Amino acid sequence: KVRKTHAMIEFLLMLTIYTVSYAVRHLSGPFGIFDRARRWLLAGKLTGVFTFELLSCPWCVGFHCGYVTYLCFGNNIDIASVVQWGLIGSVVVAAADQLFELISTAIIFLNKP
């Protein structure tokens, strides 16, 4: 029973990682806070290119969302686990993005007359 609970928590952490990455990249957020932050960072001379490249790379956003989510919700925090959850976040976000792209393409293809 403990293993099932542990697996469920890890699954929920992975869903949280993807949700946070999606919100940061695509949603305006409550009161437009994500949108304003993106615009401000993209407009900066020093941060503009870095922010654009970061938000364009699902592996990068996933890594950062992964370790931040782990730091917020993890119990035993050590450097190996932080890096591990960063890498898990990269894979989760990149795989989910590819899956949703494939589904979108299939829906468009199936709706053609």
PyMOL commands that set and color helices and strands:
alter all, ss='L'
color gray80, all
select helices_A, chain A and resi 2-26+30-43+48-56+58-73+79-110
alter helices_A, ss='H'
color red, helices_A
deselect
rebuild
show_as cartoon
